[in-house]
Amino acid sequence: MLPCVTLVRHGETAWSASGQHTGRTDIPLTEEGERKARGLRERLKGLTFDRVFTSPLQRAARTCALAGFGEDAKVDPDLLEWDYGDYEGRKTNQILADRPGWLLFRDGCPNGESPADVGRRADRFVARLRAGDDRAIVFSSGHILRVLASRWLGLEPSAGRLFKLDTASISILGYEHDRNEPAVALWNEV
């Protein structure tokens, strides 16, 4: 059996619910986010993982714990959400009012990260995942997970714009026939 990676986006936060860009601001899950994170335990029941990774941010670590994997989790700083710099806490429509035509996955953020910056972090993490011949589960945030999926497939970081990802969703990256054919096995299951 070929190795695979299960990606879990954290549960809802006040800012994810309102559409604010939440990069490095370390805010907790809402009550609804906690409820859905607890629901992940049942959805992932019966699955075993050799390695468990989480972002250092509390929204991902708490989701990991509520899903039943907190004791085994290794915190990995490469799983931090995109650094939005000057756009932290702002909604896309507010950014577009100041900068018409802006696209996160193309333009990045002033005083934050570019798509290439996030892609380099994703590449380091993908290399660590592929070094193991096992099953891994990863708890993190939406935009970094979308770039991670892009890089898993050999696509540019900007291709992350093509992968919608809801809170408390489960996705699986794997392979088709062999390690030369990375594939998406499941995406955005809620």
PELIN-V937232 format. One record per pair of residues at least 12 apart in sequence whose ideal C-beta (glycine too) atoms are under 6 Angstrom apart, sorted by the first residue. I is the first residue (numbers start at 1). J is the second residue. D is the distance in whole Angstrom. If there is no record, write none. Layout:
[[I & J & D] [I & J & D]]
//
This chain:
[[2 & 175 & 4] [3 & 133 & 5] [3 & 134 & 5] [4 & 135 & 6] [4 & 172 & 6] [4 & 174 & 4] [5 & 129 & 6] [5 & 136 & 5] [5 & 173 & 5] [6 & 137 & 4] [6 & 172 & 5] [7 & 138 & 5] [7 & 145 & 5] [7 & 171 & 4] [8 & 139 & 5] [8 & 170 & 6] [9 & 142 & 5] [9 & 145 & 6] [9 & 165 & 5] [9 & 167 & 6] [9 & 169 & 5] [10 & 59 & 4] [10 & 60 & 5] [10 & 63 & 4] [11 & 29 & 5] [11 & 33 & 3] [11 & 36 & 5] [11 & 37 & 4] [11 & 63 & 5] [11 & 167 & 6] [11 & 168 & 5] [12 & 30 & 5] [12 & 32 & 5] [12 & 33 & 4] [12 & 167 & 5] [13 & 27 & 5] [13 & 29 & 6] [13 & 33 & 6] [13 & 59 & 5] [14 & 30 & 6] [16 & 167 & 6] [19 & 91 & 5] [20 & 89 & 5] [20 & 91 & 6] [21 & 84 & 5] [21 & 87 & 5] [21 & 90 & 6] [23 & 81 & 5] [23 & 82 & 5] [23 & 83 & 5] [23 & 84 & 4] [23 & 88 & 5] [24 & 83 & 6] [26 & 57 & 5] [26 & 58 & 5] [28 & 58 & 6] [29 & 59 & 6] [29 & 62 & 6] [36 & 168 & 4] [37 & 63 & 4] [37 & 66 & 4] [38 & 66 & 5] [40 & 67 & 4] [41 & 67 & 5] [41 & 68 & 5] [49 & 135 & 5] [49 & 136 & 6] [49 & 137 & 4] [50 & 134 & 4] [50 & 135 & 5] [51 & 136 & 4] [52 & 69 & 5] [52 & 72 & 4] [52 & 73 & 5] [52 & 137 & 5] [53 & 74 & 6] [53 & 76 & 5] [53 & 138 & 5] [54 & 73 & 5] [54 & 75 & 6] [54 & 139 & 4] [55 & 79 & 4] [55 & 80 & 6] [55 & 140 & 4] [56 & 75 & 5] [60 & 139 & 5] [60 & 140 & 5] [63 & 139 & 5] [64 & 139 & 4] [78 & 121 & 4] [78 & 124 & 5] [78 & 125 & 4] [79 & 140 & 4] [81 & 141 & 4] [81 & 144 & 5] [82 & 113 & 6] [82 & 118 & 5] [82 & 143 & 4] [83 & 112 & 4] [83 & 113 & 4] [84 & 109 & 5] [84 & 112 & 5] [85 & 109 & 4] [85 & 110 & 5] [85 & 111 & 4] [85 & 112 & 2] [86 & 110 & 5] [86 & 111 & 5] [87 & 109 & 5] [105 & 158 & 5] [105 & 160 & 5] [105 & 161 & 4] [106 & 158 & 6] [115 & 157 & 4] [115 & 158 & 5] [118 & 147 & 5] [118 & 157 & 6] [119 & 157 & 3] [122 & 147 & 5] [122 & 148 & 5] [122 & 151 & 4] [123 & 151 & 6] [126 & 151 & 5] [126 & 152 & 6] [142 & 165 & 5] [145 & 165 & 6] [146 & 160 & 4] [146 & 163 & 4] [146 & 165 & 6] [147 & 160 & 4] [149 & 163 & 5] [152 & 173 & 5] [152 & 182 & 5] [153 & 182 & 5] [164 & 188 & 6] [165 & 188 & 6] [166 & 188 & 6] [166 & 190 & 5] [169 & 188 & 5] [169 & 190 & 5] [170 & 189 & 5] [171 & 186 & 6] [171 & 187 & 5] [172 & 185 & 4] [172 & 186 & 4]]
//
